Amino acid sequence: MKIKVGIFDSGIGGFTILNSLLKTRKDVEVIYLADTKRIPFGNKNYKEIRVIAAEICSFFEDKNLDALLIACNTTNACALDILENNLRIPCFDLINSVSEIVNKKIIGVLATQTTIRSSFYENAINSKKENLKILQQECPEFVSEIEKENINFNKLNYLADFYLRPLLNENIEELILGCSHYPLIFDFLRKKIDSNIKIIDPSKALIKKFNEAFIIPKTERCESISYDNVDFFVTSKKDEFSKKVKFWLEINKEISVVNLRSNV
């Protein structure tokens, strides 16, 4: 029997969580929701994110999910309680998951402005470890650049240097990619950072916790990724999202449009 899992994000960032999941197991059926109508979430305020979270719950509530994988750090930071209380199923989040695997003393965090200003990352890490120096950098333009059909690598290069410089100047020892979009450019960022600095993709920590809660039968361990049991839903720009699925995941999939009924 397959485990029914929900994944949501504002756009393609959730692909990092989806791939981390499908690399480890094949006994899952995934419903992927991208709220493309309101992307990016990272520049919206706390109240707006909580309204969006409640509507995302309404979408998932009749899907008979076994678990929710929260692929959006901003929603994680502002509305984790809404997701947990409304859906009443196991909810696996990026921030609490990654806070458990931090090993160094000087930690850098790249994230959206709303995630940074919530202090959720800082509080989560400090609750698990003592005597850490946590340096956070807002990256307001990263998501919109990564979401483009034709990425402007000159612009991305400029932004990466601009966002990384304050953290590198403080001699960080680990760097957390605190937005699910950022691991999509992991290799690009890796070339800009000394090899001694560990770059952490929180999706791997999240999937580790999920796999500990839902043990993988030996027969269901993954040898190659298959998207056959993944259904994609968006709130707008169906054709554009379909092109992004083809580019990032190298597949052709039917994309369904849904309405989350919001004025936010």
VENNOR-V194118 format. One record per backbone hydrogen bond with DSSP energy under -0.5 kcal/mol. CO is the residue of the C=O (numbers start at 1). NH is the residue of the N-H. Records with the same first field share a line. If there is no record, write none. Layout:
CO=NH ; NH
This chain:
2=4
3=5 ; 29
4=66 ; 67
5=31
6=69
7=33
8=71
9=35
11=14
12=15
13=16
14=18
15=19
16=20
17=21
18=22
19=23
21=24 ; 25
24=222
27=3
29=5
30=32 ; 231
31=7 ; 33
32=34 ; 233
33=9 ; 35
34=36 ; 235
35=38
36=39
41=44
42=114
45=49
46=50
47=51
48=52
49=53
50=54
51=55
52=56
53=57
54=58
55=59
56=60
57=61
60=63
66=90
67=6
68=70 ; 92
69=8 ; 71
70=94
71=73
72=76
73=77
74=78
75=79
76=80
79=83
80=84
81=85
82=86
83=87
84=88
90=68 ; 92
91=93
92=70
93=97
94=98
95=99
96=100
97=100
98=101
105=107 ; 133
106=173 ; 174
107=135
108=176
109=111 ; 137
110=178
111=139
112=116
113=117
114=118
115=119 ; 120
116=119
119=123
120=124
121=125
122=126
123=127
124=128
125=128 ; 129
132=134
133=107 ; 135
135=109
137=111
139=142 ; 143
141=145
142=146
143=147
145=148
149=151
151=153
152=156
153=157
154=158
155=159
156=160
157=161
158=162
159=163
160=164
161=165
162=166
164=167 ; 168
165=169
167=170 ; 172
168=171
173=198
174=108
175=177 ; 200
176=110 ; 178
177=202
179=182 ; 183
181=184
182=185
183=186
185=189
186=190
187=191
189=192 ; 193
190=193
194=197
196=198
198=175 ; 200
199=201
200=177 ; 202
201=204 ; 205
202=206
203=207
204=208
205=209
206=210
207=211
208=212
209=213
210=214
213=215
215=217
217=220
218=221
220=26
227=230
229=30
231=32
232=256
233=34
234=258
237=241
238=242
239=243
240=244
241=245
242=246
243=247
244=248
245=249 ; 250 ; 251
246=250
251=253
254=232
256=234
258=260
